[in-house]
Amino acid sequence: MILGVIEGLTEFLPVSSTGHMILASAVIGIGREEFVKTFEIAIQLGAILSVLTLYYRRFLVGAEIYLKLMAAFIPTGVVGLLAYKTIKHYLFNPYVVSATLILGGVALIILDKWTQGREARFDSTENVSWTGAIFIGCAQCLAMVPGVSRAAAAIFGGLWIGFDRKQATEFSFLLAIPTMFAATGYDLLKTQAHIEGAQWTLLLTGGVVAFVFALIAVKAFIALVPRYGFRHFGYYRIVLGAVFLTYAVTTGIRL
């Protein structure tokens, strides 16, 4: 339930939900067994369902939004398929997460200053060009590294092509749907034979909790980001990354 709360609150914020769960697991004392890694990925499905609940009307206006989201998803899907085993085996640890939280925090502060007061090139997220959609997908590939944040990478891509802050944030929400459905489905396909009955109950519990808290987080984020920007998330990332890097070194947490 604790990890479900963390996932729900952080999945759509530019702070890395996976990174937070890895760090929380280290503090709580949860090991890095394969099921734990699967759990951290699979309960993201609960958070994704919250976006479908809040934004389902966007998918009723026509087929073009589906096609552009799929175009944006293709780069992530290809990279994820090729690098899945390497990323999961070598990068899911507190040291990598702490470092990427700090670096990503610095990037968010710079990004916030760069986009302050800027007008959007598009009337809505649905009007993004095909090239722009693919570029956002390429930017999202950076989030394969735990701690980078899928939301932060997608928002960066959206701002780069000309979205304003709210549009970039909303497109990152929508792009999360095919991305996380694919990531969760692929991981469960690879590991479901090793998941026991009680562990399915844990997955369901974490997913439901993540769904509820993601609803709260999405509504709050979309209301606050046009006014306050991203710099506060950058400060938070830097502080959190530094604290946990110090914690990992002093307590001798293993990779």
C-alpha positions in Angstrom: 0.0 0.0 0.0 2.9 2.4 0.8 4.4 1.8 -2.6 1.0 2.2 -4.2 0.6 5.6 -2.6 4.1 6.6 -3.8 3.3 5.4 -7.4 0.0 7.2 -7.6 1.3 10.5 -6.4 4.5 10.5 -8.5 3.7 8.7 -11.8 2.6 11.9 -13.6 4.9 14.3 -11.8 8.3 15.0 -13.3 10.0 13.3 -10.3 10.2 9.6 -11.4 7.7 7.2 -9.8 10.0 4.2 -10.4 12.9 6.0 -8.8 10.8 6.8 -5.7 9.7 3.2 -5.3 13.2 1.9 -5.6 14.4 4.4 -3.0 11.4 3.6 -0.7 12.0 -0.1 -1.1 15.6 0.4 0.0 14.6 2.4 3.1 11.8 0.0 4.1 14.2 -3.0 3.6 12.4 -4.7 0.7 14.9 -6.7 -1.4 15.6 -6.4 -5.1 14.0 -9.7 -6.1 12.5 -10.1 -9.5 9.0 -9.8 -8.1 9.7 -6.5 -6.4 11.0 -5.1 -9.7 7.9 -6.4 -11.5 5.6 -5.0 -8.8 7.2 -1.5 -9.2 6.4 -1.6 -12.9 3.0 -3.4 -12.9 1.2 -1.2 -10.4 1.8 1.7 -12.8 -1.1 0.3 -14.7 -3.4 1.4 -11.8 -2.1 5.0 -12.2 -2.6 4.8 -16.0 -6.3 3.9 -15.6 -6.8 7.1 -13.7 -5.8 9.0 -16.8 -8.2 7.0 -18.9 -10.9 7.9 -16.4 -10.1 11.6 -16.5 -9.3 12.0 -20.2 -11.6 9.5 -21.9 -13.4 12.2 -23.9 -10.1 13.0 -25.7 -10.3 9.5 -27.3 -13.8 10.0 -28.6 -13.1 13.0 -30.9 -11.5 11.0 -33.7 -8.8 8.5 -34.7 -6.0 11.0 -35.3 -5.1 11.3 -31.6 -4.7 7.5 -31.4 -2.4 7.4 -34.4 -0.2 10.3 -33.1 0.1 8.7 -29.7 1.2 5.4 -31.3 3.7 7.3 -33.4 5.1 8.9 -30.2 5.1 5.5 -28.6 7.1 3.6 -31.3 10.6 4.9 -30.3 10.0 4.0 -26.7 8.6 0.6 -27.6 11.6 -0.3 -29.8 14.3 0.9 -27.3 12.4 -0.8 -24.4 12.2 -4.1 -26.3 15.9 -4.1 -27.1 17.2 -2.8 -23.8 14.7 -4.3 -21.3 16.9 -6.9 -19.7 20.0 -4.7 -19.4 18.1 -1.8 -17.9 16.2 -3.9 -15.4 19.3 -5.8 -14.3 21.9 -3.0 -14.0 20.0 0.3 -13.5 17.3 -0.5 -10.9 19.3 0.6 -7.9 19.4 3.6 -5.5 22.7 5.0 -6.8 21.6 5.4 -10.4 18.3 6.8 -9.2 19.9 9.3 -6.9 22.2 10.6 -9.6 19.5 10.9 -12.2 17.2 12.7 -9.8 19.9 15.3 -9.2 20.7 15.8 -12.9 17.0 15.8 -13.9 16.4 18.4 -11.2 18.9 20.8 -12.7 17.4 20.2 -16.1 13.9 21.1 -14.8 15.1 24.3 -13.3 16.7 25.3 -16.6 13.6 24.2 -18.5 11.3 26.3 -16.3 13.3 29.5 -17.0 13.5 28.7 -20.7 9.7 28.3 -21.1 8.5 31.1 -18.8 5.9 33.3 -20.4 6.1 31.6 -23.8 3.1 31.1 -26.0 2.1 27.7 -27.6 2.6 27.0 -31.3 -0.4 24.6 -31.3 -4.1 25.2 -30.5 -4.3 21.9 -28.7 -2.4 18.7 -28.1 -4.3 17.0 -30.8 -2.9 19.4 -33.4 0.7 18.3 -32.8 2.6 17.4 -36.0 3.6 13.9 -36.8 7.3 14.9 -36.5 6.6 16.5 -33.2 4.9 13.4 -31.8 7.8 11.2 -32.8 10.3 13.6 -31.3 8.4 13.5 -28.0 8.6 9.7 -28.2 12.3 9.9 -28.7 12.7 12.2 -25.7 10.6 9.8 -23.6 13.2 7.1 -24.3 15.5 8.8 -21.8 13.1 7.7 -19.1 14.3 4.1 -19.6 16.9 5.0 -17.0 15.2 4.9 -13.5 15.1 8.3 -11.9 14.9 10.3 -15.1 11.1 10.3 -15.1 8.9 9.4 -18.0 6.7 12.5 -17.4 9.7 14.8 -17.3 11.2 13.4 -20.5 7.9 13.6 -22.3 7.2 17.2 -21.0 10.7 18.2 -22.2 9.9 16.9 -25.6 6.6 18.7 -25.8 8.0 22.0 -24.7 10.8 21.6 -27.2 8.4 21.3 -30.2 6.3 24.3 -29.1 3.7 23.1 -26.5 3.0 25.4 -23.6 3.4 24.0 -20.1 -0.2 22.7 -19.8 -0.2 21.1 -23.3 3.1 19.4 -22.7 1.9 18.1 -19.4 -1.4 16.8 -20.9 0.3 15.1 -23.8 2.7 13.3 -21.3 -0.4 12.0 -19.5 -2.0 10.7 -22.7 1.3 9.2 -24.0 1.6 7.3 -20.7 -1.3 5.1 -21.7 0.2 3.1 -24.5 3.7 3.4 -22.9 2.8 1.9 -19.5 0.3 -0.6 -20.9 3.1 -2.0 -23.1 5.7 -1.9 -20.3 3.4 -3.6 -17.8 2.2 -6.1 -20.2 5.6 -7.0 -21.4 7.0 -7.4 -17.9 4.1 -9.5 -16.7 4.4 -11.7 -19.8 8.1 -12.3 -18.9 7.5 -13.0 -15.2 3.9 -14.2 -14.7 5.0 -17.9 -14.6 7.0 -17.0 -11.4 4.3 -15.0 -9.7 2.5 -16.9 -6.9 -1.1 -16.5 -5.8 -0.5 -14.2 -2.9 1.7 -12.0 -5.1 -1.2 -11.4 -7.5 -3.1 -10.0 -4.5 -0.2 -7.7 -3.7 -0.2 -6.5 -7.3 -3.9 -5.8 -7.2 -3.7 -4.0 -3.9 -0.9 -1.8 -5.1 -2.6 -1.1 -8.4 -5.9 0.0 -6.7 -4.1 2.3 -4.3 -2.1 3.8 -7.1 -5.3 4.5 -9.1 -6.9 6.4 -6.3 -3.9 8.6 -5.5 -3.1 9.2 -9.2 -6.5 10.7 -9.6 -5.7 13.2 -6.9 -2.2 13.9 -8.3 -3.2 14.5 -11.9 -6.0 17.0 -11.0 -3.6 18.9 -8.8 -0.7 18.9 -11.2 -2.7 20.1 -14.2 -4.0 23.0 -12.1 -0.7 24.1 -10.6 1.8 23.7 -13.4 0.6 26.6 -15.6 1.0 28.9 -12.6 4.0 27.6 -10.8 6.0 25.8 -13.5 8.5 23.0 -13.0 11.3 24.6 -11.0 9.9 23.5 -7.6 10.0 19.9 -8.8 13.6 20.5 -9.8 14.6 21.7 -6.3 12.8 18.7 -4.8 14.6 16.2 -7.1 18.0 17.7 -6.2 17.4 17.6 -2.5 15.9 14.1 -2.6 18.7 12.7 -4.8 21.4 14.2 -2.6 19.8 12.8 0.6 19.4 9.3 -0.7 22.8 9.2 -2.3 24.3 10.1 1.1 22.0 7.5 2.7 23.0 4.8 0.3 26.8 5.5 0.7 26.7 5.7 4.5 24.5 2.6 5.0 26.3 0.6 2.3 23.3 -0.3 0.2 24.4 -2.7 -2.5 23.8 -2.2 -6.2 
